[in-house]
């Protein structure tokens, strides 16, 4: 009888410890997941020299509508690299641009285009905007738009809202990261064209290799005109 009670006591003790260990392990997993999902604390906009961000965007225009995921690499004052992924997770195209020059590469089709930045931003975001202006926008230096007579700016601080307009094209910051300087959700709009970008993860002042902002194509890649490549990348 004593052996039976002793055996039950040992079994109960083992089961109890097993549950404690399982609960402790679950708590650790939940903590790790919570930390990974929590946005990183932001730094003052004036201290941002570069950033890397992961986001998603929705677009609607004359060519239709859809959703995609992107990676954004930004280096002040005017270097930007965008990697756009298709709904299945494959790399659909890469964009490099600065204030004067841009390149669009479709690795799946092994074709690319090179030309003026404003041609690309007008098609991709719906308006003529410079790389320097986009760097200021994404890094939270929105007040720098005030000195530019081409921009009409307005905001509602109490509603955490900020917007700017150039001609018939405008951006609206619908949401900021903690601290209220770095945009998290941005709309780019013109009549008949809307792009909504939401930043999911962001890191500041990354040390990028120079090659990140230098276009690189396969040796067999074919250079196309803007009209030719537009028919491919807008599909």
N, C-alpha and C positions, 0 to 999 in steps of 0.2 A: 504493500500500500504506500509506504513512504517513498519507495522508488518511483511509483506511478505519479505521486504528487511532485516529487523532485523533477521528474521528466517534464511534467506539464509546466512547472515553474521555469525551467530552463527554456522550453519552447516559447513560453510567453515572453520571457526576457529577450530572446533572440528576435521574435516578431516585433516587439516594441522598439528595439534598437534599429531594426530594419526600417520601420516606419519613420523614425526620427531621422535616419540618414537620408531616406528618400525625400522627406519634407525639406531637409537642409539643402540637398542637391537641387530640388525644385526652386527653392528660394534663390540660390546662387544663379540658376539659369534665368529666372525672371529678372533678377537684378542686372545681369549682363545684357539681356534683351532691352530692358528699359533704358540702360545707358546708351546702347547703340542707336535707339530710336530718338533719344532726346537731342534736340538741336544743340550744336556746340555753342558755347558763349561767344558772342560777337565782340569784336574790338572796335574802337572808334574808327569811323570812316577815314579820317585823315591819316591813319597809320597803315592803311591797306595798300600794299604795293602789287600784290598778285592774289589770285584766288583760283580754286578749283571747286566746281559745283556739279552736282548731279541733280537733274530735274526732269520734269515731264511737261509736255506742251500739247495743247489742243489748237488746231487751226481750222478755219473755215473761210472759203473764198470761192472764186470763180471755178477753180479746178476741183472743188469738192471739199470734203472735210475728213479729219482723222486725228489720231493721237499717236504720239511718239515719245521716246525717252531720249535724253541727251546728256552729254558731258560738256562742260564749259571750262575752258582754260583761259585765264585773263592775266595779262601783264601790263601794268601801267607804263607809258601813257596810252598806247593805242594798239596793242597786240592781242588778238583774239583767235582762239581755235574752238570750233564746235564739232562734236561728233554726234551724229544723229543715227538712232537705231530704229529698225522697223518693228512692228508689233510682235514679231517672233524673237526679237533680241539680236538679230544680225545687224552688223554695221552697214547702214544704207549709204551714207555719204559723210565727207569731212569738208569743213569750211575753214579756210585760213583768211584773215584779213587784218589790215591796218587802215589808217586814214585815207590812203590813196590806192591801194592795190588789194586784190582779192583773188582767191582760188577756190574752185569747187571741184571735188573729186568723188566719183562714184566707183568705189573699189570693185563692186560686183560686176559692173559693165566694163571696167578698166578704161574709163574715159574721164577727161577733166576739162575745165575751162579756166582761163585767167583773164582778168580785166579790172575795170574800175570798181571800187568798193560800193559806190552808190547804186550801181546796177544791181548788185547782189542784195543789199539791204532793202532796196525798194521792192524786190520780188519776195524776199524771205520774210521780212517784217511788215511790209506794206507801205513803207515810207522812206524818204531819203534822210538817212541819219548816219553820222560819222562813227568810226570805231572809237574815237576819243569820247564822244558823247555817250556811247554805250558803256565804256569803261567807267565813266562817272556815274552812270545810272546804276549799274550792277554793284559798284563799290560804295554806294550810298552818298556820293558827293553831289547831291541834287541841287544844292545852292549854287553850284558852278554854272547852272543853266541860266541863272538870273542875269548874268552879264552878257548873255547872247541875245541880241535884239530879234533874232529869228524865232525865239521861243516865247510862247505865252504860257505862264505858269500859274497854277492855283492849287490850293490844298486846304484841308480841314484837319487841323492838328488834333482836335478832340475826337475825331473819327478815325485817326490814324490813316489818313488818305492823302495822296499827293498825285498830281497829274501835270502833264506838259503837252503842249500842242505846237506843231510846226506845219503850217498850211492846213491840209485836210487830214493830216496824220497825227495821232496822239498816243501817248502812253498813260496808263493809270496804274499806280501802285495801290493794290487793294489790301495788301498785308505786309507788315515788316517783321523781321526777326526781333527777338528780345533786345531792347535797347532803342528801337524805333528809328534806326538809320539805314540798315541794310534791307533792301526790298526782298520779299519772299514770294509774293504773287503779283505778277505784272500782266496787264493787258496791253497789247499793241493793236490799234484799230485805225482803219480808214473806211470810207463807205464801201460796203461789200466785202470787207476783208477783216478778219479778227484772228489774233494769235494770243492764247493765254499760256503764260509760262509760270510754273510753280517750282521753286527750288526746294529739293527734298533734303539734300546734304550739302554742306559747304565747309571749306577749309581755307584759311587765310595765310598769305605770305609764304606760299610754297616756293621752294627753290627749283624752278623748272630748268631743264636742259634747253639750250638754244634751239635744238632740233624740233622741239615741240611746236614752235611757231614757223618752221620752215616746211613748205609743202614737199611731200615725198610721194612719188607715184611708182608703180611697177614699170619696168623697162619697156613693156609692150603697150603702155597706156597711150590712148589716142587723144589728141587735143581737138576739141569741138568748138564751134561757135556758140554764142549764147542761145540762139534760136534752136540749135540742135540739141544742146544739153538740157534745155528747159523742157523739151518734150519727154525726156527721160526722168528727171528728178522730181517732176511734179506728179508723176503717176502714184 
